[in-house]
């Protein structure tokens, strides 16, 4: 689990923190610069949120279909 993220955080927030930690790590070791890190964060986080929300809706619809 990521440093600083609550154990009670939602799975979506935990995933976002893990992805952010990965981006930050790339920046910290010089693989990407801060501008690239900021762009990755600004572009990827909304996409990640939307993908997660869609997955949740699909899971919910599948479970309703099975009932």
MITORBA-783518 format. One record per residue: residue in one letter; x negated, y, z of N, C-alpha, C in turn. Coordinates in Angstrom, 1 decimal, decimal comma. Layout:
# residues N
R | residu | nxx | nyy | nzz | caxx | cayy | cazz | cxx | cyy | czz
R | A | X | Y | Z | X | Y | Z | X | Y | Z
...
END
This chain:
# residues 67
R | residu | nxx | nyy | nzz | caxx | cayy | cazz | cxx | cyy | czz
R | X | -0,8 | -1,2 | 0,0 | 0,0 | 0,0 | 0,0 | -0,9 | 1,2 | 0,0
R | X | -0,4 | 2,3 | -0,6 | -1,1 | 3,5 | -0,7 | -1,3 | 4,2 | 0,6
R | X | -2,4 | 4,9 | 0,8 | -2,7 | 5,7 | 2,0 | -1,7 | 6,8 | 2,0
R | X | -1,1 | 7,0 | 3,2 | -0,2 | 8,2 | 3,3 | 1,3 | 7,9 | 2,9
R | X | 1,6 | 6,8 | 2,4 | 3,0 | 6,5 | 2,0 | 3,6 | 5,7 | 3,1
R | X | 4,8 | 6,1 | 3,5 | 5,5 | 5,4 | 4,6 | 5,9 | 4,0 | 4,2
R | X | 5,8 | 3,1 | 5,1 | 6,3 | 1,7 | 4,9 | 7,8 | 1,7 | 4,6
R | X | 8,5 | 2,7 | 5,1 | 9,9 | 2,8 | 4,9 | 10,3 | 3,5 | 3,6
R | X | 9,3 | 3,9 | 2,8 | 9,6 | 4,6 | 1,5 | 10,3 | 3,6 | 0,6
R | X | 11,0 | 4,2 | -0,4 | 11,7 | 3,3 | -1,3 | 10,7 | 2,7 | -2,3
R | X | 11,1 | 1,6 | -2,9 | 10,2 | 0,9 | -3,8 | 9,7 | 1,8 | -5,0
R | X | 10,7 | 2,7 | -5,4 | 10,3 | 3,6 | -6,5 | 9,2 | 4,6 | -6,0
R | X | 9,3 | 5,1 | -4,8 | 8,3 | 6,0 | -4,3 | 7,0 | 5,3 | -4,1
R | X | 7,0 | 4,1 | -3,6 | 5,8 | 3,3 | -3,5 | 5,1 | 3,1 | -4,8
R | X | 5,9 | 2,8 | -5,9 | 5,3 | 2,6 | -7,2 | 4,7 | 3,9 | -7,7
R | X | 5,4 | 5,0 | -7,5 | 4,9 | 6,3 | -7,9 | 3,6 | 6,7 | -7,2
R | X | 3,5 | 6,3 | -5,9 | 2,3 | 6,6 | -5,2 | 1,2 | 5,8 | -5,7
R | X | 1,4 | 4,5 | -6,0 | 0,4 | 3,6 | -6,5 | -0,1 | 4,1 | -7,9
R | X | 0,8 | 4,5 | -8,7 | 0,3 | 5,0 | -10,0 | -0,5 | 6,3 | -9,9
R | X | 0,0 | 7,2 | -9,0 | -0,7 | 8,4 | -8,7 | -2,1 | 8,1 | -8,1
R | X | -2,2 | 7,2 | -7,3 | -3,5 | 6,8 | -6,7 | -4,5 | 6,3 | -7,8
R | X | -3,9 | 5,6 | -8,8 | -4,8 | 5,1 | -9,9 | -5,3 | 6,3 | -10,7
R | X | -4,4 | 7,2 | -11,0 | -4,8 | 8,4 | -11,8 | -5,8 | 9,2 | -11,0
R | X | -5,6 | 9,3 | -9,7 | -6,5 | 10,1 | -8,8 | -7,9 | 9,4 | -8,8
R | X | -7,9 | 8,1 | -8,8 | -9,1 | 7,3 | -8,8 | -9,9 | 7,5 | -10,0
R | X | -9,2 | 7,6 | -11,2 | -9,9 | 7,8 | -12,4 | -10,6 | 9,2 | -12,4
R | X | -9,9 | 10,2 | -11,8 | -10,4 | 11,5 | -11,7 | -11,6 | 11,6 | -10,8
R | X | -11,4 | 10,9 | -9,7 | -12,5 | 10,9 | -8,6 | -13,8 | 10,3 | -9,1
R | X | -13,8 | 9,3 | -10,0 | -15,0 | 8,8 | -10,5 | -15,5 | 9,3 | -11,8
R | X | -14,8 | 10,4 | -12,2 | -15,2 | 11,1 | -13,4 | -14,8 | 10,5 | -14,7
R | X | -13,9 | 9,5 | -14,7 | -13,4 | 8,9 | -16,0 | -12,5 | 9,9 | -16,7
R | X | -11,8 | 10,7 | -16,0 | -10,9 | 11,7 | -16,6 | -11,2 | 13,0 | -15,8
R | X | -11,0 | 14,2 | -16,4 | -11,1 | 15,4 | -15,7 | -9,7 | 15,8 | -15,1
R | X | -9,8 | 16,9 | -14,3 | -8,6 | 17,3 | -13,6 | -7,4 | 17,7 | -14,5
R | X | -7,8 | 18,3 | -15,6 | -6,7 | 18,7 | -16,6 | -6,0 | 17,4 | -17,1
R | X | -6,8 | 16,4 | -17,5 | -6,2 | 15,1 | -17,9 | -5,4 | 14,5 | -16,8
R | X | -5,9 | 14,5 | -15,6 | -5,1 | 14,0 | -14,5 | -3,8 | 14,7 | -14,3
R | X | -3,8 | 16,0 | -14,4 | -2,6 | 16,7 | -14,3 | -1,6 | 16,4 | -15,4
R | X | -2,1 | 16,3 | -16,6 | -1,2 | 16,0 | -17,7 | -0,6 | 14,6 | -17,6
R | X | -1,5 | 13,6 | -17,2 | -1,0 | 12,3 | -17,0 | 0,1 | 12,3 | -15,9
R | X | -0,1 | 13,0 | -14,8 | 0,9 | 13,0 | -13,8 | 2,2 | 13,6 | -14,3
R | X | 2,1 | 14,8 | -14,9 | 3,3 | 15,5 | -15,4 | 4,1 | 14,8 | -16,4
R | X | 3,4 | 14,0 | -17,3 | 4,1 | 13,3 | -18,3 | 4,6 | 11,9 | -17,8
R | X | 3,7 | 11,2 | -17,1 | 4,1 | 9,8 | -16,7 | 5,1 | 9,7 | -15,6
R | X | 5,0 | 10,6 | -14,6 | 5,9 | 10,4 | -13,5 | 7,4 | 10,5 | -13,9
R | X | 7,9 | 11,4 | -14,7 | 9,3 | 11,4 | -15,1 | 9,6 | 10,2 | -15,9
R | X | 8,7 | 9,7 | -16,7 | 8,9 | 8,5 | -17,5 | 9,1 | 7,3 | -16,6
R | X | 8,2 | 7,2 | -15,6 | 8,2 | 6,1 | -14,6 | 9,5 | 6,1 | -13,9
R | X | 9,9 | 7,3 | -13,4 | 11,2 | 7,4 | -12,7 | 12,4 | 6,9 | -13,6
R | X | 12,4 | 7,4 | -14,8 | 13,5 | 7,0 | -15,7 | 13,5 | 5,5 | -16,0
R | X | 12,3 | 4,9 | -16,2 | 12,2 | 3,5 | -16,4 | 12,7 | 2,7 | -15,2
R | X | 12,3 | 3,1 | -14,0 | 12,7 | 2,5 | -12,8 | 14,2 | 2,6 | -12,6
R | X | 14,8 | 3,7 | -12,8 | 16,2 | 3,9 | -12,7 | 17,0 | 3,0 | -13,7
R | X | 16,5 | 2,9 | -14,9 | 17,2 | 2,1 | -15,9 | 17,1 | 0,6 | -15,5
R | X | 16,0 | 0,2 | -15,0 | 15,8 | -1,2 | -14,5 | 16,8 | -1,5 | -13,4
R | X | 16,9 | -0,5 | -12,5 | 17,9 | -0,7 | -11,4 | 19,3 | -0,9 | -11,9
R | X | 19,7 | 0,0 | -12,9 | 21,0 | -0,1 | -13,5 | 21,2 | -1,4 | -14,2
R | X | 20,2 | -1,9 | -14,9 | 20,4 | -3,2 | -15,6 | 20,5 | -4,3 | -14,6
R | X | 19,7 | -4,3 | -13,5 | 19,8 | -5,3 | -12,5 | 21,2 | -5,3 | -11,8
R | X | 21,7 | -4,1 | -11,6 | 23,0 | -4,0 | -11,0 | 24,1 | -4,5 | -11,9
R | X | 24,0 | -4,2 | -13,2 | 25,0 | -4,7 | -14,2 | 24,9 | -6,2 | -14,3
R | X | 23,7 | -6,7 | -14,3 | 23,6 | -8,2 | -14,4 | 24,2 | -8,9 | -13,2
R | X | 24,0 | -8,4 | -12,0 | 24,5 | -9,0 | -10,8 | 26,0 | -8,9 | -10,8
R | X | 26,6 | -7,8 | -11,3 | 28,0 | -7,7 | -11,4 | 28,6 | -8,6 | -12,4
R | X | 27,9 | -8,9 | -13,5 | 28,3 | -9,8 | -14,5 | 28,4 | -11,2 | -14,0
R | X | 27,5 | -11,6 | -13,1 | 27,4 | -12,9 | -12,6 | 28,5 | -13,2 | -11,6
R | X | 29,1 | -12,1 | -11,0 | 30,1 | -12,3 | -10,0 | 31,4 | -12,6 | -10,6
END
